[in-house]
Structures are given as structure tokens and as C-alpha cells.
């Protein structure tokens, strides 16, 4: 406690000025002037992640720009090329980071949290945030096939035998294919890279060890080659195993430049040590003319580290296919949509090995915000057992005050946690676990106490305090996003407490939820004179801007407002007119790119309102997906590569799955809406459409749509928990129909084409 009495502010200012620096405290106070006063200036976790990110960027600055004769990963080859749209001038940039091609695809096994990543040219990073492996093909006549430098490549996420990323490059008679996956050997996970090379002249296939990954430099200080030439030991710890010894080995330290420089020069060296941490290695394998050579490289994934267990769970399925026996199936005529749905299922499995996280690399950590959408998608797809494992961890993430803590200063997490627990109860028909009662009570009490007083009657009265909220909305403010989640959380708590026998507590939560929603309405009314139209800004103190995307939560996913609420639709209209780029939502703040998952939020609001433009947004998002069926968090408007966050963003995949489900079935408070988003062109192909079984609050349901020229037959079957719910058929181009309860099919006549 005595530290706070020290004149530290004076000391900091004095030291800074003595050395000719700006006063940092004055700078911070100026920065805070752009935000509303808040308890937490910025979440410590984000600051920590930012420091780590830019620390690597500093290393990149020191390592890359004066070593451009090295072979670098794909993003560097593009971003440092002045002929490329990805080029970024370096000038006064303190750090050099990947802002143009943040794309990678994870491979792995169910129930194992080891997630090696593969970049767009096949560079494999087997261990989290570590070095990488690559394959090159070098002909003896001087031709070279370096995938990161190749003008084109074909890449796919292959489901035919497990889960693998297959990358194929070819150039002037040289051909190289890499196949990266994770396999189980003796109960442990192993990253496997299979390289297959062919050439029209004598050549060498090189298996190369690289001191970097898709973020930049990752140090290699020591490489030792085993006596039989089949194993590298990297940094005295990890092993790289070759299926056969190379005909020759090549090692180099930083002073000797990249191993690529003298790749075909024979050497007898068996170990290299590099104090700089830029050691490189290559094993060379002869490829005869018009012949094919295949080499398999394996990296045993360690049994544990700071990012969780790598040993397979005892209950791990024997195969990927076994996981999908009871999963929600989708059948539509569009092969791209089908592929993206199947990819989304696998992404969700990879990212829920026991906990749930929104990415395999940059975002391999837990947030309640991302978890709400990931868990909802897992539930809707039928993966209840995976969800139960995650939900059992929720109480351990709650502090004594009742705060479900992801990051300090973010007030949406309690609402998200409660909504997610309730969603589980809704979709499974099961009551909350008895041990959830106390956490639910504490969480609801935290929301109630966290709200600002209703007096004096300021625009933020009755709302949550200013906070950082979803980081892409802007600086600290009184975000409606937080308030909508808080309201939904209280409603969820009310229902769950009723089920747990606490009707008094349940009733209080519902009353508080109603009061919270009224406070939001009062805030919007109070600030309406300063806005153009009824759209909902991000906060009472913001003009309409891209941050208004957060206010759509009132419609999707929370359903607090009716589908056609003028405020909701006006917000969508503003966003589509002012914040879209080439058909996708462009988030100006922080992300500065096209967001697939936020575009799908807009699509969900439109589809719920019966607006066919929602389908246009789905088509745009499908086009923005990578060849492996993934989306980065934000997409560069020119390169179409990632410019923010994780390159394999599980939240985006979850949104795609939820959007595909919404085309067939959508839950409203008192009914199920079926076929409300079916694309008209799908009905013209006379192919059967199907979705199911997918859980709903009324019970699991399956929907079949049989086009037949001028008529369409819609069939549904459900395992209803009580009596059959009210069904509403909203097939596009056909007037909405409400069949009698208990009916299970309907034939509709389509309007004649003009």
C-alpha cells in the first residue's frame, strides 16, 4: 500500500523530460480524452497480447528487410514486394507484422488441442508459435520451385482421410505436393508432412527447417543431426523425424546466411549453433528425371506445455467420421455452401477439445464472447457432449463478485455466459445442473449491481458503465452491445432459476431485465434528436458509424426486438449504405477489413425480416472464404488475405453454420419458421434439400424441401418435447403459410417467372 504514496508521477515525468521524451502521463491523459471515463483503460490481456505481437514485429524489423535474399514465408514475399497489392512501405513503421496475408488452416485430431497450422503455400508450423517446416524442389540445371515465391498454388482442406491440408505448386517442369495432417501414434499426437516431388530433369527435394512462422521470426538456436541422418533435434528439445535419411544435409547459422544460399553444396557438418537464433537446415533427397519421390516428415507433439495437453483423450473417437453420425446434416444444390458447412463442422470440432477457443494460433484462448457463438453453433449442430465439457468450466471462471471474467473492463461476459447456459437448457430440454444455481444467482446479481443509477437522467442512466466491450467497437464507451447482452442474461437467469426452484429469484431477474430494456429505450429516445433517423449507434455518445454493428445484437442473436423493429432495420440500412465494401461489412475500427462473421450478423437480421438481401450477403461471404474453407478475422480489401486476428477464425465458421441452419429453421418466441431463407435458384434445380436433425427449443427437427417445377413440397419431422409447436412456412416468393398444428408437410405453388 505504501507504493501509492510515492511521487511516482513526478519521477516518471522528470526522467522522461531529462532524456528528451514526451511526458508519457500527458500522452496517456490525451488518449483517454477520446474515450468515456472507465474503470479499466484497456484489458490487460489485450495489452499483453499486443506487446507480444509487436515484440515479434520488432524482431521482424531487425531480421527481414536487410535479408531479403533469404527465403521468407508467403506473407513476407508478398508484403515486401513493391509490385504487389500487398506491399506496405516500411518508412517509420517500428514493427513489421503480417497485415496482408494472415491466412492459415489448422489440422488436428478430435479431442486433442494440438493444432499445427499451414500457411497458403504449405509452410507447416507444427508447434504453437514456433518454427516451421517447408519443402522446396531444386533442379540441377538451376530451376527452383520455392512455394512461397511461386506465382500460384492450389490448396484444399481434404476430408477424405481424416483432415489434411494439401498444397500443390508447379513451375516450369517441376511439381511439388505437400500434405499436412495430425495422426495418432501410440496414443500421442504427431504432426505429419508428406512431400511428393517430380521433375523433368534431375533435381533435389529439400526438407527445410525455417526460423519463422506466419507471424514472423521464431528462433532456432541449435540443430543437431542424428548419426543415421533421419532425425533433427531442434533447440535441444523437439524432434523432426525423416522417413529415410537424406542423401546429404546442409546446416547454416545467421552469419552463413540462409541454407538456401548454398543448398546444393555438400557438407559433413552434423550440428549448428546460432546465437542470433536464425539457424536453418535442409535434408536433400534426389529426384530422378521423370520420376517421383515421396518423403514423410514427422514431428511428435509434446505431451504438454503451457497451451494444454497434446495427449489424446482416452475417449477420443477412432475416426473423424464417427463424430458426424448424429450431427446436423445439410444438403443443398450449391457445392460451395455444402463444402463450407462441412468445413465449419470440422473447425468447431478442432476448436473444442475440452475448452473452446476461436482460433488455433493468435486466438488460442478463451473468451465468453466468442464462446457464446461457438457453443450455440455446436449445440445447433448436435454436439451436445462437447458443449457440456465446456460449460462445466464456466463456474471456475467466475470471481467472488459474480463476474464471469474473460478480460477486465468488458461488461458483456456475464450476459453471454448466462445466455449460453440457458441456450444449452433450451436446445437439450434439460434443466440447469444444480451446481449452476449459485453461479447463476451471483452472475445475475453482478449485472444488477453493475448498472449505473437511474438518476440523474443522463443518456447512460441505467446502462452498464463505460467499458472496452468488443474491442472492434472503439474506445471505452457506454456500449449498447453490453446492455443488450446484460438484458438477455437476466432473462436467461430468470428462466433457469425458475427451473431450479428459485421462483422469487427468477421473478426478480425478469423484472430487472424489463427495467434494463426500458433504460435502453429511454437512452435511445433521449439521444434521438441528435441522430439522423432511428438507427442505433454503438453508444449514446457516438454518431452512427461502423460500431453500430454491435447494436444488431438486439435482433441477432438475442431476439430482444421484433424482426421488423424500425430501429433494427434502420441500423442495417445505415451499415449497408456507409460501412460495406464490395458486398461485405467493412469494420473501420481496429480490424480495418471485411469481416465475414459480422457480415453474417447483418445477413441474419435481414433474413429474419424476410429481406432477400440477406442471401446476397451469404454469397459474398462464401466468395471470401479461403480455398480451405476458412476466413481470417478480417479480410484485406485488396489482397483478400487476412489483415487482423487469427487466420483460421472459428467464430466465422460458427456463423456460417448458424446461417445455413437459419435458411431452413429459425426459432421465434412461440413458433418455428421453416424454409425462410432458401435461395430461389436452389428451387430451380429440382434437387432435394435437407437440414437436420437440429435441436430447437421445441425439440429436434428435420426439414426436407422437394422442388417440383411450379410446386414445392416442404416436409418436417420433430421429436417434440410437448405438443407440436406452431409452424410457419416462409418459402421465398410464396406467401407465408401457417399449417394446422400436427401437420407435417405442405405443397406450395411457386409464382410463375415474369
N, C-alpha and C positions, 0 to 999 in steps of 0.2 A: 504493500500500500504506500510505503514511503516514496516510491518512484514517482508517483503523480505530483509530488511536491517539488521535484527537481525542476529547475528552469530550463527544461529540455528544448522548448520552443526557441528561447533566446539563444541557446547553444547552437542549435541547428542553423538558425538564421546567420549567426556570427561566422560559423565555419564556412557556410556556402558563400557568403559575401566576401570573406577573406580570400577565397580561391577564385573569385570572379564568376561564380554561378548565380543563376536566378534564385531568389528565395523560394524554396520548394513549398513552404507553407502558404505563401501568397498564391503560387500557381494552383495548389490544391483548392484554396478557397475560391479562386476564379472558376475552376472546373465545377465545383459544387454549385455555383450560381446558375448553371444550366439545368439543374435538377431540383426537384422539390426536396425540402429537408426530410431526411430519413434516418432511421436507426442504424442502418448499415449502408455505407457508401457504395460498396460493391461486395458481392460474395467472395470470401477468402478463397474458396475453391477455384473460382474463375480467375482470380488474380494469380493464384499459384500456377494454374494451367497455362495462363498467358505468359508468365515468366519462363516456364519450361519451354514453351513453344518458341519464344523469341531468343532464348539462350541457344537453342539449336540453330535458329536463324543467324545468330552471330557467328557460330561455328561455320555455317554455310558461307557466310560472307568471307571468312578467312580462307576457306578451303577451295571454293569453286572458281571464282572469277579469274584467278590467275593460274588456274589449272584446267583450262577449257580443252586441252589436248587429251585429258582423261576421258574415259567412257563414263558418262553420268546417267542417272535414271531418266526416264522419258520426260518427266516434267521439266528437268533442267535443260535437256536438249532442246525443248520447245521454248521454254520461258526465257532462255538466254540467246535465242536466235532472232536477230533483228528482222529477218524476213517473215517471221511467223506472227500471226494474230495474238499469240500468247506472250509475245515479247513485253517485258516490263523494264523500263530504264532503271538503272541501279542508283545513279546520282547520289542523293543524300539519304537513301534508304539505309538505315542502320543494320537491318537484318534482311536476309534473303530467304524467303519462305515460299512454299508452294501455294500459289494463289490462282493457278490456271488449270491444273490437272489433278485435283485432289480426288482421284478415282482409284479405287482398288476393290477387290472382291475377296471375301473370306472363304476359306474352305475349312472343314472340320467334321466332327462326328457328333451325333446326338449325345447330350448329357456329358460333354467334355468341353471345358471352356477354353481349350487351346484353339486359337483362331489365326492360323497363318494367313497372310494377305498376299494377293497377287496384283501387280500393277497392270496398266493397259498393254504393256509389251511383254508380260510374262515374268518380270522380276519377282522373285518369291522372297518374302520376309518370314522365315519360319517361326521366330520367337518374337514376342511382343516388344516393339520398339527397339529392335536390334538390327544386326547386319543382314545382308541379303545374298541370295544365290541367283546366278544368271547363266544362260547358255549362249555361246557365240559359235559361229561357223566361219572358218578362215581357210580359203583355198590357197594352195601353194603358189598359184600364179598371181597372188596379191589381192584377189577379190575378198571382201569381207561381208558377212551378214551379222550385223550387230542390231538386235531387235529394237533397242531404244532409239537407234538412229535410222531405222527403216522407215520409208515413206508411208507404209501401210502395214496393217496386220489384221488378221481375223481372230476374234476371241469369242469364247462361248462358255457359259456355265453348264456343264454337262451332267445330267441326272441319270444317264443310262446305267452307270455302275457306281453307285454311291454318289459322291458330289465332288466334282473336279472343275478346275479352270483350265481350259485348253486354249493355247495361243499358237497361231501358225503365222510364220513370216517367210517370205520368199523374195529372192532378188537375184537376177542375172544367173540363173542356173543353180543357185543354192537354195536349199529348203530346210527349215528348222521348225519342229513342233515341240512344244513343252506341255506337259500335263501335270498339274499340281493338285494334290489332294492330301487328306489325312487318313491313315489306316490304323487299325488296332493290331498290335503285335505283342503277344504275351501279356495282354491286359493293359498295355500302355499305348499312348498315342504317339504316332510317328508321322512327321511331315515327309511326303514323298514327292520327288520331282523326277519325271521321266522325260528325257530328252531324246528325240529321234531326228537324225540328220541325214541328208542325202545331198550329193553334189555331182555335177557333170565333169568334174576333174578331181584329182587327188586333193584332199582337204583335211582339216583338223577340226574336230568338235572340242570346244573348250568348255569345261565346267568351271565357272569362275566365282570367287568369293569377293563380295563387294562391301566396302565400309560405309554403306549408306542404306537408306530405305526411302519410301515415298515422301517422307518429311525432310530428308536431308542426311547429313553426316551421322553415322553411328560407328563408334570407334572399334577398330580391330588392332590390338596391340601385339598379339602374338599368334602365330600359326605354326603348328608342328605337324609334319607328315609322318605317318607310321612307317615302319620298316617295310611293310608289304605294299605301300603306296595306295592303300584302299581307304585310309581314314585321315581326315584332318582334325586336329584338336584346336579349337578357336578360343583364344583368350584363356587357355588353360582350363576350360570348363566344358564347353559344348562340343559335340562330335558331329562331323559331316562324313557320312559313310558312302563310298562309291561301290557300285555293283561289281566292278572289276578295276584293277589298278590301271592307271593311265600309262600310256607309252612314255610320257615324260611329265614332269611337274615344273611349274615356274612360280617363284615367290619374289615379292618385291616389297620394300619399305618406301616411305614417303620420299626419301632422298633419291631413291632409284626410280621414282615416278610410278605410274600405273603399270601393272603387269602387262597391260595391253601393248605397251611401247615396244617390248622385246618378247612378244608372246611365243614366237617360234624358236627362240634362242635356247639351246639345251642348257641345263643346269643340274648340278648334283646337290644343290642346297636342300636340306631337309627341314630347316626351321628358320623363321624370320621373326625378329622383334623390332617393333617400331614405336619409339617413344611418342611420336606425334599421334599415333592411333590410326594411321591410314595404310596399314598393311593390306596387300592384295595377294591372291593366289589363283592359280589355274592348273587344272589337270587336263592333259591333252590326249585325245583319242583319234586314231587315224580313221579317216573315212575314204574308202577306195572309190575310184571313179565309177559312177552309175550304180553305186551300192548304198545300202542304208546301215546306219549304226545307231544302236539304242543303248543309252546309259541311264541307270536309275541311281538317283541320289536320295539318301535318307538322312533326316535329322531327328533323332529321338527328342521328343519334347519333355522337358524336365518334369519330375513328379510333382513339384510345387514351386511357387515363387510368390511374389507379392500380389500377383493378379489371379490367384486361386489355383485349385488343383488341376493337374493335367492328367491324372489317372482316371480312366473311365469309371463311371459309376457302376456299381455291381448290377444295377437293374438296366443298364444300357441296352437298347434294342439290338437284336442281331443284325438288322439291316435298316436302311432308310425307309424302304417300302413298308415295313411293318408299322411305321408310325402313322401312315396315312389311311389305314384300313377304315377308321371311323371318322376321319376328318371330313369337313365340308368340301364336297366336290363341285367344280364349276365346269360347265360345258357351254361354250358359245362359239359361233362360227368364226370369230376373229382369232387367228392363231397367236397373234402378238399378245392380246389380252389374256389368253389361256396361259401362255408362257410366263408372263409377268405374275399371274396369280400363283402358278406353281413355284416360281422363284420366291415370291413373298412367303409362302408357306415354309420353305426351307430357311429363309432368312430368320423367320420367327423362331424356328427350332434351334438354329445356331446360337441365337442371342438369348436363349432361356435355358441354360444348362443347370440351373438351380436358382440363380438370381436372374434378373432380366436387365439388359443394358442396350442402349440404342446404337452401338457401333462396335466393330471388332478392334479398333485401334484408338483413334482420338477420343472416342466417347465410350470407352470400355469401363463404364462406371454407372452407378445407379442414380436416377433422378425420378421423383414421383411424377413429374410432368410427362416425361416420355413413357414411363411405365403405365400410366393410365391408358394411353392409346395402344401400346404394345399388348397389354393384358386384355383389353377389350377385343383386339383382333384375335388373340389366342383363344379367348372364350368363344367368339363367333365362329372360329374355325373348328371348334370341338376339342381343343387341347386343354381340357379342364384339369388334368393331373399336373400339368406343367404350371398352371396358374396357382394351384393350391400350394405348391412348394414356395412360390414367391410370396404369396400372401402371408404365409406363416412367419416370414421375416419382418413383416410390417411393424409389429409391436416393438421389436428391438431397435427400430429407427425412430422411435418416439421418445422425446425427453420428458422430464418430470412435469413441465408446464402443459404437456399435451401436444406439443408442436412436433409434427412429423417432419423431420429435418432432412432435406436434401442439401440445401445451401442457405446460410443465414441471409435474411433480407428478402426472401421470396415467400409471399404470403398465399400463394395458390396451392401449396403442397397439402395442407390439411383437407381442403375440399377435394383434391384429386385422390388422396388416399381413401377418404370416406366413400366417394363416388365409385371408386374401383372395387372396394369391398362389397358395396351394395350391388354393383353390376354382376359380381360373382353370384350373389344370392339370387338375383333376378333370373339370370340365364341358366342356373343349375336347379332352381326351385328348392335350394337348401337354405335353412336358417343360418344366421351367423354362428360361428363357433362360440361356445360360452366364454372362452378366454379372450374373445374380442370385445366383450361388453365394456370392460374398464377402459381400454384404449379408445373405443368409440365415444364414451362419455367424456373422456379427457379432451379428445380432439374437437368435439362439438363445443365444449366449454371454452377451449382456446379461441375458436372462431368468434364466439360471442364476446369474449373479453377483448379480443384484438381490435374489434371495430371501434372507430372513432365515435365520440359522443354525438348525439343528435343536435346538440346546441353548442355554440351558436350556429345559426342556419347558413353555413358555408357550403359551397358546391361539393366538398368532400365529406360533409357531415353524414355519419352513419356508415361510411365506407371503411375499407381497410386503410391503414396508414400508407404513406408513400413507401415504395419498395422497388427493388430491381426487377421483380417479376420475371417473365420470359425475357431473356437477355436481348432478343431481337426487337423489342418494342421501343427501346430508347433508354434515356437516363431515368433515375429514380422518379416515380410519379405515382399518383393515385389511380392505378390501372383498373379499368372495369373488368378486364380479364380475371384478375384476382377475385373481384367481388362476385362475378358470376359463378366461379368455382366455389367460393365460400357459401353462396346461397344453395347451390346444388349439393354441397357437402352436408349442410344442415338438413336438407330434405332427406338425403340418404340416411343420415344418422337417425332421424325421426322414425323412418320405416324400420331400420334394423333394431332400434331399441324397443319398438313395439313387439317385434318378433322375439326379443329376448326377455319379454315380460315387464319391461320398464315403460309402461304407457305414460306415466307422468313425464319422464324424461323425453319420450318420443313426442308428446304433445308440445312440450316447450320448444324442442328443436324445430318443429314445423311452424310454430308461431314466430320464432326468431328468423326462420327462412323467409316467411312472408314479409316481415319487417325489413329484412335486408333488401329484398327485391323492391320494396317500396322506396327505400333510401336511394337505390339506383335510379328509379323512376324520377324521384324528386331532383336528384342531381342532374339528370338529363334535361328535365324541364327548366331548371334554373339556368343552365348554360345554353339552352336552345336559342335565345335571341342573338348570341354571338356566332352562331353557325349558319351555314348556308344549307338549309334542308334538314331533314330528320335523321340523317346518318349519325352513327355513334362513333365518336373519336376514341382514341386509346384511353384518355383520361379527361376529367373535367377541365383541365388546363391546357389541353392540346387542341390545335386545329385538326381538321381532317387530314390525315396523312397515312402512310403505309402502316403505321402502328395500329390503325383501326382494324386490321386483320384479327387482332386479339378479341375484339368485341363480338366477332361472329360466334364465339363460344356460346352465347345465349341461344343460338339456333342449333349449331352443331359443335360438340356432340351432346350438349346438355338438354336441349329441347325446353328451355325455360320460357321461350317465347313461341307463339304460334308460327307456323311455317310462312305465313304471308304477313307477318308483322311489318308495317311500313318502315320502321326504324331499321330492321334487319335487312330488308331488301334495298333500302336507300344506301346502306353501308356497302353492300355488294356492288351497287351501281357505281358508287364513287370509286371503289377499288378497281373495278374493271375499266373505268374511264381514265383513271390517273395513275394507277400503280401496276399496270400489266405491261409486259414486253413480249411481243411475238407469241401471244396466246397464253402466257403463264404469269402468275403473280410474281412481281419483282420487288423484293424487300430491300428498300434503300438503306435501312439502318443496320449496320454491322455486317449482315450477311452479304449485302450488295450483289445479289444474284437472284436467279429464278428459283423459287422454292417449290419443289414438287409437292411436298406434303401440305403446304399452305394453299397451293392452288387447288388441291383436293378438298380442303376445308370449304373454299368458295364453291366448288362443284357440289358438295354435299348440301349446302344451303339452297343452291339453285334447284337441284333435283328434288329436294323436299318440297319446294314451292311449285314443282311441276314445270320448271323452266328448262327447255331443251338445251340451252347453252351450257348446262352442266355436262352434257355429253361431249361438247366441244372441248371442254377443259380436260376431260379424261383422255381424249385423243391426243391433246398436246402433251400431257404427262407421259403417255405411252411412247410418244416420239422422243421425249427427253431421256428415256431410260438408256443405260449403257448396253452394249451388246450382251453383257452377262445378266441383264435384267435388274440392275441396281440404279439407285440415284444417290449422288452425294447430297449433303445437306443443302447446299446452294450451288447453282449452276452458272458458270461464266457465260455471259451473253454472246460472246464471240467464239470461244473455243468449244463450248458445250461441255467442258470438263468442270470438275468441282473447283469452287473458289472459297469454300468455307466448311469447316467441320469435318466430320468423318466421311470418307469416300464411299462407304457402304453404310447408308443410313437406314437403320431398321425401322425408325418411325415412318419414313416414307413408304417402306414396304408394307407396314401395318395399314397405312392409309389406303394403299391400293387394294388390299384385301377387303377392307371395310367398304370401299367404294363399289367394288364388284358385287358385294353382298347387297348393298343398297339398291342396285339396279333391279334385284329380284324381290327383296323383302326389306321393309322398313317398319320399325315399331313406333307407333304413336301411343299416347296415353291409354286409349281404350280400344285400339284396333291394330290390325296388321295391314299394311299397304303392300300389295303384291304387284310385281311387273311394272313398277312406276318409272323405271329408268331404262327400259330395254331400247336399244338403238334400232331405229326403223329399218336400217339396212340389214340387220340380222334377221328380220322377219321376211325379207325378200329372198332369202337363200334356201328356204324350205328345209332347214336343218333343225333338229330338236335342240332346245335349250334346257339347261337344268342347273339348279343350285340346291345343295342340301346334303345331309341334314344340317341345318344351322340352328343353334339354340336361340330362342326368343323368351321374353318374359312370360309368354303363354305356354311355352313348351317347344321342343324341336319341330322344325317344319322343313319340308322339301317342296320345291316348285318345279314343274315341268311346263314348258311352253312349246306347243306344236304348231308351227305356221302351216297354213294350207291355202296359199293363194289369197283369196279375198277374206278368208276367215282365219282366226287364230284360236286354238284351244288352250286354255290355261287350267292346269290341274295342280292341286296342292294336297298334301297329306301331313298331318301333325299328330304328335303324341301329346295331346293337350293335358295339362295338369288339372284342369277343371272342365267346365263346359267349353265348347268350341268358341273362340273369340270372334268378334266381328271382323269380317274380311272385306277389304276394299280393293277392287281391281282397277288400276290406273294405267292401262296399256297406252303408250303414246299414240296419239291420233285417234283414240277411241274415247268416248265419254266414260267417265268413272262409273263403275257399277258396284253395288253392294249386294251380293247374293245372300239368300237366307242363311242363317246360322246352321251349320252342319253340312251344307252343300260343299262338295269337294272338286267341282270342275265347272267350267263355263266356256261356251263358244261365243266369241265376239266377232263381229263383222268389221273389217277394216274399211276406212273411207277409200273410195276409188281415187287413183292417182290423177292429178289435174292434167 
